[in-house]
Amino acid sequence: MTHDIDKNFVKDSEDSARGFVTIGIDTDTDQIKYNYLLATSIKLSDPNASVCLIVDKNKSDLVPKKYLHIFDYIAELPFGNTGHRDGFHGSNLWQIIHCTPYDETIYVDNDTLFLNVDIDLLWDKCSSYDLAMPSTALTFRNHRFDKRHMFNVEETYDLPTLFSNFIYFKGASPLALEWFKMADPVYQNWRDAYKNIFKDIKPLSFDKTVIANLVTSLLDVEKEVSVDLSFFYDLQNTGQRLWSNDIPSKWTDMLNHWIVGTKEVIIETSAITGGIIHYRDDSFATKGLIDEFVKQFDTEDKRRKIAD
């Protein structure tokens, strides 16, 4: 079953022109804190940026009150958490076009940090597209991300190799409508898709990025949606071009790292001074890091209010 997209979603057109959305599905542990850090980091880059937290259907009242002040909207997955049985909450990606309050939307995975990002430049870069996903990324050493391991399945079947943790789309564009309509059955029936399409090697489990690339391939729109963001980082362990292939997925267990205030991330001897950082390892987002970003945001927010 596929779901029709309501293009007459009611919203305030002035306030809702552009914004960021991120999905937060709470489990036995607090997962919303990562969305909270993401939203805070976006607003440190641009205090006027709008951020929407998307939660499970009928669960918006359960979002901890201490997080509410940073979000401009709380939306619910209109068809509920389709990944609730197996815990693969990324399978809800197809629903975001149904519940975004924005005309132009940037979806971001919650294990992402914005660091000194020029938000206006980001929108300018994306707005020439109807739908866009990064085609390249940087390592923490500012080298080109090595795609060979992470995208092994895609390369085996000649699929696109785009990063799905950042997706820009115009909600009313035919291309975005078509992509999300195709994504609906593929994400919901990903096991059947694996069985029918991947005859040789296949992902060991649910893989949101593989499925996004499969959808893009089925529609033959790779060229139309590929965007090169020069300040997009992905810290997935196998793509870092390191001296060893034994870097664990929780890279913080092996690599020395620290944050200089809210302005610089240092890993080993390399510094990231600005960019969109998909850090992936939840151990990176410590309570101390979250508190530091929140403290800085609150300080700057008070200054703005005094100035006004």
N, C-alpha and C positions, 0 to 999 in steps of 0.2 A: 504493500500500500504506500502510495506517495501522498503528500499533503500539499494542497494548494496554498500559494503564498498570498496573503492579504496585502495588496499594494495600497490599500486605503487605511492603513494603520494610523490612528489618530495621534498626532503629536503637535507640540508647539513648534512651528516651522522656524521661528527665529532662534529659539534656544537649542533646537535639536538638529541643527544643520550638520554638524560634525562631532564625532566623539569616538571614544575607545570603549570596547566591551571586553569583558573577561569572565570566564565561567568559573564559579566557585561551588563545588559540590562537597559538602562537609561529610566526613566519615567519623570513625571513632576518635580521630585526632583533628585538631583545628586546622583545616585547609584554607579557610578564608583569610588567614593571616598573610598568606602569600599574595593574594589579590590585594590586600590592604597595602602591603609593601609596594607592589607594582603601581597601584593608583597614587600612592604618596610620591613615588619617584617621578611619575608622569607630571604631577602637579608642581613638583620642584623644578621641573624643566619649563613648565608653563602653567602658572596658577589659574589661568582661564580655561585650561583644557577640561573637557567634560568626560567623566568616566562612569560607565554603567556596569554594575555587578549583576551577572545573570546566575540565578540559583534554581534549585529544583522547584517544580510546581508545588504550590502551597507551602513553601518553606521560607518565604521572605521574612516572616516574623521571627525566624530562628537565627537570623544573622545577629551576632553579638553587637549590642548597642555601641560598644566602644569603637566599632569600625564604621558606623553609619555616616559620620560627619565627612568622610573623605569621598564618598560616592555621591554623584549627582542623581543617579537613578538606581533603583533596584528592580530588575525585571525577572520574570520566571520563565523557565522552559515551558512553552505552551503545551507540549505533549509529554511532559514528565521526563524523568531521567531514564533514557533508554538503555543506559549502561549499568543500571542498579544491580542487576543479577550477578554480573561478573566483575564489577568494579572498574570497567574500562570507560571512565566518564568522558574521555575524549570522543567517544562515539556520538556525543550530543552536538558535535560541531555543526551538523546540517541544520540545526534549529535556530542558529543565531540570526538568520535573516528574518525569521518569523517574530523575533522579540526585540531586536535592536530599536531604540527610540530615535535613531539618527538617520538622516538621509545619506550621509557618507559615514562609513564605519571602518574602524581599524580594530580587528580582533587580535588579541594578544594572549598567549598562554600565561598562566599565572606565575610560572617560575621564570619570570623575566624582570629585568631591572632597566629602567631608563636612567642614563647618566649624562647630564648636560646636553640633552638632545634639543636641537632647534626644531620645535614642533611645527612652526610655520613652514620651514623648509621641508619637513617630512610630508605635510599635506600637499605642498606644491609638487613634490616628487610623485606622489601617488595619484593626484587628482586627474592626471592625463589618462588614467586607466579606468576601466569599468570594474575590473577585478584584478588583484595583483598579489603575488607571493614572491618573496625573495628567491632569486636564482643563485645567489652566492652569499658567502659569509666569511667572516674573519675569525682567526684563532686568537687566543689570548695574547699571543706574541705578535699580533697584527700581520700575520701571514694569511694567505688564501687557504680557506678551509679545504681539507682533503676529503672529497666526497666518496672515495672508492669503497670504504667499509660501510658507512652509514647508509649509502644508497645502493648497496649490492643487489638487492632485489630489483630495484628500478632499472639498474643498468643491465641486468640479465634479460629483462623483458622489454628493453628499449622504451621505458617510461620516462616522463619528465623527472627531474631531480630538484624539485622546489621544496622550500622549507615551509611547513604548514603552521608554525607557531606564530606567524604574523600574516594576516590576510586583510587586505583592504578591499572594500567593495561599495559600489553605489547601489542602494537598495532597489531602485527602480530600473536599473539597466537590464536589458534583455540577457546579456551575458551572465551577470550575477544571478539572475533568476533561473537561468538554465542550469548553471553550475550547481546551485544549491538544490534544485529539483532533482538533479541526477545524484547528488550526494546523499539525499534522503534514503533511497533504498539500498545504496551501496554501503553506507555506514551502518544501517540497521541490520543488514544481512551480510556482514563482512566475512563470516565463515564460509558462506556459499560462494562469495566472490573469490576468496582464496582457492577454494576447491575447483572452481570452474576455470580460473584464469592462470593460476600459478601451478603449472604441471611439473616443473623441476624443483627449484628451491622456492621456499616461501617463508614469510616471517614466522618466527616462533610463536607469536601471539598477536593480539591486536596492535596495529601500528597506524596511528592517525595520519602520519606523513605518507606512508605507502598508499593508503586509501585516497588521500587527497590527490596524490600524483596519478593514481589510477583513474579517478574521476576526470582529471584534467586531460588525460590521454583519451578516454572514451569520447570526450567532446572535441578532441583535436584542437585545443586552444592554448597550448604551451607558449607559443610566441606572443599571443595576445596578453597573457597574464604574468609573464616573467618580468620582474623588476630588479634592477641592481641597486641595492642600498649600500652605499660605501661605508656606512657606520653601523652595520648589522653584524653582531658577533654571535657565534654559537659555540658553546663550550662542551659539546658532546665529545666524549673522551677519545674516540677513534679518529676524529678529524683534526687533531691538534698538531700533527706533524712533529711528534715528539720522538725522542731517542729510543723509546720503548713502546711496545704494543701492550704492555701490561698495566697501563694506567686504568684504574678502576672507574666504573661509571660514577661512583662518588669520588670525584677527583680531589675533593677537599681532604681526603684521607692521605693523599700522597703529595700534593702540591702546596707549598707555603703560599699563603694569601692573606691580605689584609685590606682594609678600606681606609682611605685618608679622608676623614670627614664624610661628606656625601659627594665628593668631587672626583675621586680617583680610586680605581680598583687595581691593586698590584698583585700579580700572581708570579711567584718566583722572582725573576728580575725584570719582568715586563709590566708596563703600565697601560691601563685603558683609561683614558681621560674623558672620553665621551662616546656615547653610542647606545644602541639597543642591545642588551646583553641577555641572551637566553642561557642562563646559568645551569639549569636542569637539576643540579644537586641541591636538594632542599636543606642540606646541612650548611650550605652557604648562607641561607637566610636565617641567621641566628636572631635570638631575641635582642641582642645588643645592636645588630645591624638595623633591625626594624625600629627599635627605639631611637637610634641616631637619626634616621630619616624622618621619623615623626617629629622629633624634637626640632629639627631644622625647619620642617614645614611649618610647625606651630609658631616658631620664632619669626619666620618671614611673613606669615599670615598676620601676626599681631602688628608688625611694622606697616604692612599695607593698610590695615584698618586705621591705624593712627594717622597715616599719611592722608587717608580719605577724610 
